[in-house]
Amino acid sequence: MIDKIHWLGQAAFFIDGKTKIYIDPYRIKEGLAKADIILITHSHPDHCSSEDIKKIYKSDTLIVGPRAIAAELSWPVKTIRPKESLEVKEVGIEAVYAYNPRKNFHPKSEANLGYILSIDKTRIYHAGDTDYIPEMKQIKADICLIPVGGTYTMDAQEAAKAVNIINPRIAVPMHWGGIIGSQQDAEEFKRLCQIEVRILKSE
């Protein structure tokens, strides 16, 4: 399954399976496969980008996200809150908490999201914009897509703590190499993790 996961920069991913899934598309290329499902974690413009959604949207694309994004987008949105779940086109979608406990960038009250996707018996956790939070102790995932850039999210040390607790088979660092965070952050994250880490090249 990891070979079907493509990092598109920042927090954006494309999962190229039977069901085409994008998460937080931002500054993506033209000509990519059209989306069956687009998952948005929160309303910040580097995660909820109408310009990028337009590149991959088709008439039956389902957009899923927190209530705040419905006002930002001109397409219908299936709104979801932390602890809620749904199943679409043989894909399980579970919304989980994503927030900063001690910073004001992503307060818990905004109900921003991470997601756990269940695809072909593999659980993929996209953490969204978050610091390490107690709710992560309950997460069970085979693959973790985790922010490491710091400032708005976890830094490398905090992200490593999170995945060492979750204990997936593979972790992929994100939220680096663009607005904030560097290759050095991704490498430091890899060094501190007790599980396999894949540092993907942005596509």
C-alpha positions as CSV (number, residue, x, y, z in Angstrom):
1,M,0.0,0.0,0.0
2,I,2.8,2.4,0.7
3,D,3.8,2.4,-3.0
4,K,0.3,3.8,-3.8
5,I,0.8,6.8,-1.5
6,H,2.2,9.8,-3.3
7,W,3.3,12.9,-1.4
8,L,2.4,16.1,-3.3
9,G,4.1,18.5,-0.9
10,Q,3.0,20.2,2.3
11,A,0.3,18.0,3.8
12,A,-1.1,16.9,0.4
13,F,-1.2,13.2,-0.6
14,F,-2.7,11.1,-3.4
15,I,-3.6,7.5,-2.7
16,D,-3.7,5.8,-6.1
17,G,-5.9,2.8,-5.5
18,K,-9.1,1.5,-6.9
19,T,-10.6,4.6,-5.3
20,K,-8.7,7.8,-6.1
21,I,-8.2,9.7,-2.8
22,Y,-6.6,13.1,-2.2
23,I,-5.9,14.7,1.1
24,D,-5.4,18.5,1.5
25,P,-4.5,19.1,-2.2
26,Y,-2.3,22.2,-2.4
27,R,-0.2,23.6,-5.3
28,I,-0.6,20.3,-7.1
29,K,0.2,19.7,-10.8
30,E,-2.2,19.9,-13.6
31,G,-3.2,16.6,-15.3
32,L,-3.5,14.4,-12.2
33,A,-6.1,11.7,-11.9
34,K,-9.6,12.9,-11.0
35,A,-10.6,12.3,-7.4
36,D,-13.3,10.0,-6.1
37,I,-12.8,11.4,-2.6
38,I,-11.1,14.6,-1.4
39,L,-10.4,14.8,2.3
40,I,-9.8,18.3,3.8
41,T,-8.4,18.5,7.4
42,H,-9.2,22.2,8.1
43,S,-9.8,25.6,6.5
44,H,-6.3,27.1,6.3
45,P,-5.5,27.9,2.7
46,D,-2.6,25.5,2.4
47,H,-5.0,22.7,3.2
48,C,-8.3,23.9,1.8
49,S,-7.5,25.3,-1.7
50,S,-10.4,25.8,-4.2
51,E,-7.9,26.3,-7.0
52,D,-6.4,22.9,-6.4
53,I,-9.7,21.1,-5.8
54,K,-10.8,22.3,-9.1
55,K,-8.0,20.5,-10.9
56,I,-9.1,17.1,-9.6
57,Y,-12.8,17.5,-9.1
58,K,-15.4,15.6,-11.2
59,S,-19.2,15.5,-11.0
60,D,-19.3,12.6,-8.5
61,T,-16.3,13.5,-6.4
62,L,-17.1,13.5,-2.7
63,I,-15.5,16.2,-0.6
64,V,-15.3,15.4,3.2
65,G,-14.2,17.8,5.9
66,P,-15.0,19.8,9.0
67,R,-17.9,22.2,9.0
68,A,-15.7,25.3,8.6
69,I,-14.7,24.3,5.1
70,A,-18.3,24.2,3.8
71,A,-18.4,28.0,3.8
72,E,-15.0,28.2,1.9
73,L,-15.9,26.0,-1.0
74,S,-18.5,26.2,-3.8
75,W,-19.0,22.4,-4.0
76,P,-21.1,20.3,-1.7
77,V,-19.2,19.0,1.4
78,K,-20.0,16.0,3.6
79,T,-19.2,17.5,7.0
80,I,-17.7,15.3,9.7
81,R,-16.5,15.8,13.3
82,P,-13.8,14.0,15.4
83,K,-14.9,10.5,16.4
84,E,-17.4,10.3,13.5
85,S,-16.9,7.9,10.6
86,L,-18.3,6.8,7.3
87,E,-17.7,4.4,4.5
88,V,-17.5,5.5,0.8
89,K,-16.6,3.3,-2.1
90,E,-15.2,0.5,0.1
91,V,-13.0,3.0,2.0
92,G,-13.5,3.5,5.7
93,I,-13.0,7.1,6.8
94,E,-12.6,7.9,10.5
95,A,-12.2,11.5,11.7
96,V,-9.9,12.1,14.6
97,Y,-8.7,15.0,16.6
98,A,-6.0,17.4,15.3
99,Y,-5.1,20.5,17.4
100,N,-2.4,22.4,19.2
101,P,-2.8,22.1,23.0
102,R,-0.6,25.1,23.8
103,K,-0.7,27.2,20.7
104,N,-3.4,29.2,19.0
105,F,-2.9,28.1,15.4
106,H,-5.3,25.1,15.6
107,P,-7.4,25.2,18.8
108,K,-9.3,22.1,19.7
109,S,-12.5,24.1,19.6
110,E,-12.3,24.4,15.8
111,A,-12.8,20.7,15.5
112,N,-10.1,20.4,12.8
113,L,-9.4,16.8,11.7
114,G,-7.0,14.1,11.1
115,Y,-8.2,11.0,9.3
116,I,-7.7,7.2,9.5
117,L,-8.5,5.5,6.2
118,S,-9.2,1.8,6.0
119,I,-8.2,0.6,2.5
120,D,-7.6,-3.1,1.6
121,K,-7.1,-4.0,5.3
122,T,-4.5,-1.3,5.7
123,R,-5.1,1.6,8.1
124,I,-3.5,4.9,7.0
125,Y,-3.4,7.8,9.5
126,H,-3.1,11.3,8.2
127,A,-2.5,13.4,11.3
128,G,-3.5,16.8,9.9
129,D,-2.1,20.0,11.5
130,T,-1.5,18.9,15.0
131,D,0.9,18.7,17.9
132,Y,1.3,15.5,20.0
133,I,-2.0,15.0,21.7
134,P,-3.3,12.4,24.2
135,E,-5.8,11.1,21.7
136,M,-2.9,9.6,19.7
137,K,-2.5,6.9,22.3
138,Q,-5.8,5.4,21.0
139,I,-4.8,5.4,17.3
140,K,-4.1,2.1,15.5
141,A,-2.5,2.5,12.1
142,D,-0.3,0.6,9.7
143,I,1.0,3.8,8.0
144,C,1.3,7.2,9.6
145,L,1.6,10.5,7.6
146,I,2.8,12.9,10.2
147,P,3.8,16.6,10.3
148,V,7.4,17.3,11.4
149,G,8.0,21.0,10.4
150,G,7.3,22.6,13.8
151,T,5.8,26.0,14.6
152,Y,2.2,25.2,13.4
153,T,2.6,21.5,14.0
154,M,4.8,18.9,15.8
155,D,8.5,19.2,15.3
156,A,10.7,16.2,14.5
157,Q,11.1,15.2,18.2
158,E,7.4,15.4,19.0
159,A,6.4,13.6,15.8
160,A,8.9,10.8,16.6
161,K,7.3,10.5,20.1
162,A,3.9,10.2,18.5
163,V,4.8,7.5,16.0
164,N,6.8,5.5,18.6
165,I,3.6,5.4,20.7
166,I,1.3,4.6,17.8
167,N,3.8,2.0,16.5
168,P,2.8,1.8,12.8
169,R,4.7,-0.3,10.3
170,I,5.8,2.8,8.3
171,A,5.8,6.5,9.0
172,V,6.1,9.3,6.3
173,P,7.0,12.8,7.4
174,M,5.0,15.7,5.9
175,H,4.6,19.5,6.4
176,W,8.2,20.2,5.5
177,G,10.1,21.6,2.5
178,G,7.5,24.3,1.7
179,I,6.1,26.9,4.0
180,I,8.1,25.7,7.0
181,G,10.3,22.8,7.9
182,S,13.3,21.3,6.0
183,Q,14.8,18.1,4.8
184,Q,16.9,18.2,8.0
185,D,13.6,18.0,10.1
186,A,12.6,14.9,8.1
187,E,16.0,13.3,8.6
188,E,15.9,14.1,12.3
189,F,12.5,12.5,12.6
190,K,13.8,9.4,10.8
191,R,16.7,9.2,13.2
192,L,14.5,9.4,16.3
193,C,11.9,6.8,15.2
194,Q,11.9,3.2,16.3
195,I,10.0,2.1,13.2
196,E,10.6,2.3,9.4
197,V,10.5,5.8,8.0
198,R,10.1,6.7,4.3
199,I,11.1,10.2,3.3
200,L,9.2,10.7,0.1
201,K,10.1,13.1,-2.7
202,S,7.4,15.6,-3.5
203,E,5.6,14.8,-6.8
